Amino acid sequence: MENKILIGFNNWDLYRVIEPSYDEKLLNILYSEKTKALELHFDTLGDLEDLINLKESIYNRFEYLSLHAPDLKWDIETEKILLKLRDVCQKMDIKNIVMHPHEVKNWDIFKDFQDIPLSIENMDENKPFWQNIEDLWPILDKHKFLWLTLDLQHCFVNDNSMKIADEFHEKYWDRIVEYHISWYNTEYLHYGLYYTKQDEIIKSLKKKNIPIIIESTLNSVDDLEKEVDYILDRL
């Protein structure tokens, strides 16, 4: 079966065997003919400077690049990060920047950065809120320039019936720009679907024309192909 689905990994997925980085060796491992999407975590302004300085040849093979931001807490620091993200987007073809909403103090700060592709992610059960439509609609309805990254594992841990995922799809179909997918593990939180052989989360993925980022943390490099094949076979 020809793979027309745009799917790929996060640079933290192999953290138990390879230190997360923007290193060419790691990115070569995460790239394949099946996995042409990539999401990169960053934690500091220094990380963003490292991204700006990356050689184009290291990342330009990927058809889709997204970034995962750290928790944004304070306005001054958030503004510095957003300014640096603008520089990154001028250098790299970043399609989505994923933000956790639970620590944001002032959403109006993002109004001056509508030129960069910002999205918010629904949260898991470990956060006090931001898990469902009722939590997120005040943000998304007020700030139309923000997109939604739908984490299907987060939907599951909040509601095993996956009704939450159905509601997000129904209300925000045109605002969902990326999926996060993995299985839940009490020790690792995000874990491999190939290991668990449980498919509720995969079956809840309804939009096949947007990128899928696998957040499954894996035990070996060999498990990358097993994980992506397991997901693709069920889509």
Secondary structure, DSSP 8 states (H G I E B T S, - for coil): ----S-EEEETTTTTTTS-----HHHHHHH--SS--EEEEE--SHHHHHHHHTS-HHHHTT-SEEEEE------HHHHHHHHHHHHHHHHHS-EEEEEE--TT-S-GGGGGGGTTS-EEEE---TTSSS--SHHHHHHHHHH-TT-EEEEEHHHHHHH-TT-HHHHHHHHHHGGGEEEEEE-EEETTTEEE-HHHHT--HHHHT---SSS-EEE--B-SSTTHHHHHHHHHHHT-
